[in-house]
């Protein structure tokens, strides 16, 4: 059944991927009406997340962020499908000049780095764009999909621009294997870990479990940690901004770096709330009484 679904869906996805940008966003406007107004995709989850994250905002303000999020979510989905067929160099049309001087510095110094970011802005396009720049070889950590057909499709979609991937469970071994190469490994650090093994902290006014792996690997390998913002300037245009968080992560106290990169992401979300992935069930776990942040 999964194979049938894949082969029925694939022609439509490729057709969408070759649409000119004006038609792509026109289709996005139509899908928004279906997703938001007709089907109300995860509307309860999105609303609950927004209300809990922004307790001081009025109902009108929450509703506006919610509408803006759904508009952007549709754009994000179609822009991501675009990477199925877009030429790697053509990803530049989605980006204005940003500030990657921190990464340029470490590239000249021939020093590998860890990039930490969140599901903010179009992280898929950002990876494809980054890979066209004369900087580090980009590695991205991914979670293999249960559907092997769609897993292969997403693997091809992400690697065709020059990105290389680590399966989540193989990340540290892969980074050790590539220690002699000049790499930038991107950790999308706002996913939901197992509550018992997570570091718990306040994030967007809520008790939140955070992966400790980014900090742990940075400390073991001694790689500088760079926070990367993917800022949406306007529809279909983004800007990347890199910021050094830790030159020597082994000098930080335990969990300090985890707090630092999570709080840095929080600032971006507060500034650009409509471009974060509010449909994700980020707060489905409760803090265990035996674990503290």
C-alpha positions, 0 to 999 in steps of 0.5 A: 500500500505504501508503494502505491501511495508513493507512485501515485503521489510522486508525479504530482510532487514533481509537477509542483516542483517545476512550477514557476515561482508565481504559480507556486505561491498561487497554489500555496494560497489555494492550499492555505484555504483548504488546510486552514479553513476547510480541514483545520489541519492541527488547528487545536495543536497550533492554537494551544502551542501559541496560547501557552507560548505567548500568554500575554498576547490577546486573542486577536494577536494569537489568531493573526500569528496562527493565520500567518503561520498557516500561510507560511506553512503552505509556502514552506511545504511547496518551497521544500517540494521545489527542491526535488527538481530545482537546480542547486545554483537556482536556490540562490534566487530564494536568498538575499545576502546574509552574514556568514562571516563566522563560518567563513572565518573557520573555513579559512582556519580549516576548522570544522564546526557544529551548526545549531538551528531550529525549525524556523524559516525554510531549513531545507532550502537553507541547506541546499543554498549553503551547499552552493557556497565555498564553505564547509562540507555540510552534513545534516542529521536526519531521522529515517522515515518508516516508509522506505519509498518516501525515505529514499525520495527525501534522501535524494531531495536533500543530497542532490544539492551536495548535502551529506547526511548522518542518520540520527543514531550514527551521528557521533560515529560519523563525525568521528570518522570524518574528523580529518575532513572540513565539515559543518554538521547541522543539528536541528535542536528543537525536536522532541527527545525522550523526556527521561534523557532530556535536559529540561528548561523553560522555553517559550514559557513552558517546561520543555525537554531539549536534546543534550546531544548537540552540547555533548558532541561539541564538548567531546570533539571541541568544535566551535558551535555556531547558531544559524538563523534562517530569517524570512525577509518577505515571501520567497526570500530569506537571509542567513545569519551565523552567530558564534555561541561557543569557541571552546565548548569544553569550557562551558559548564554542563547544560550551559551550552544547551541553555544558550542555543535554546534561548537563542532560538527562542529570541528568533521565534519571538521576533518571527513567530509565524515562521516556526513549526507550531504544528509540531507537538513540541510539548507532548511530554511532562517534566519527570519529577526526577529530572531537572533543568 
